[in-house]
Amino acid sequence: MRISESCAKCLYDKQANKTDNAEYLAEVKSILDNRGEDDTSPYMVYLFNKVHEKYFGKCADYKDIKKSYNDLVLGMEDDLRKEIEEAPDPLAKAFIMSRIGNYIDFGAMNNVDQDKFLNLFKDTEMRERDILVYESFIKNCESGRNFLLICDNCGEVVLDRLMIEQLKKRFPQLKFKALVRGKEVLNDATEDDAHYTGLDAVAKIVSNGEAVAGTIYDMMPVEAKDALDEADVILSKGQGNYESLSGRRWHIFYAFLCKCELFTSRFDVPLLTGMFVEELPVQIAEE
């Protein structure tokens, strides 16, 4: 997903809100001005963070925030599982809850409000606009063997685990892998978080190898590339993964909340609308 001028301005403004260091901001502007056609927002932020380390040292530490939200959702787990299992379609219910977890985003959101997050669980019904994509998702799961979940945020991964539990019950032939961030970046989930939240009990954990809040194929180690290339069903969570994977050569299902103007405008929906999008590989879509 290419970076529009409005998106570039937003990326720059977020850095300018952190500091008025002229040399730092000049390098940020240079990175944006010289971006390639295929460069994405997650890659730009990855480059910004490298420059940040040069001027200011390590980026902000989100470990306490990550633990706080992991613990919050782990504490909700039993009640949520009960609600899921009592639903007419437990998988649909678990999927919606997993998508709600995408709210916990300290990169895209100017403010993450715990009460607002909890309030989102008052409506866990699947919308009409999701149904056709959900039906296609089910068909792909029925015929598939290898399932790849591309993870996003902490807290959210607890809800992802509840969803995979339901997928395992419904499609016992599926083998699950979960792709996480290779190093600390924002409040995104790493291997440590996957183990802490028990995600590793339902899926093999694979690292993307880098501190990048997205999935950039050329930067990934062989194991991560293989996981993506060999998957029959790919479910990608979050805006950053959408931005870095959309328009490529994979058949991908995307689940996220629209948390900025770029996404609300692209999909013509209000802020925090949940999206379920199916994207065919470019070569198939163009035929």
Secondary structure, 3 states (H helix, E strand, C coil): CCCCHHHHHHHHHHHHCCCCCHHHHHHHHHHHHCCCCCCCHHHHHHHHHHHHHHHHCCCCCCHHHHHHHHHHHHHHHHHHHHHHHCCCCHHHHHHHHHHHHHHCCCCCCCCCCHHHHHHHHHCCCCCHHHHHHHHHHHHHHHHCCEEEEECCECCHHHHHHHHHHHHHHHCCCCEEEEEEECCCCCCECEHHHHHHCCHHHCCEEEECCCCCCCCCHHHCCHHHHHHHHHCCEEEEECHHHHHHHCCCCCCEEEEEECCCHHHHHHHCCCCCCEEEEEECCHHHHCC
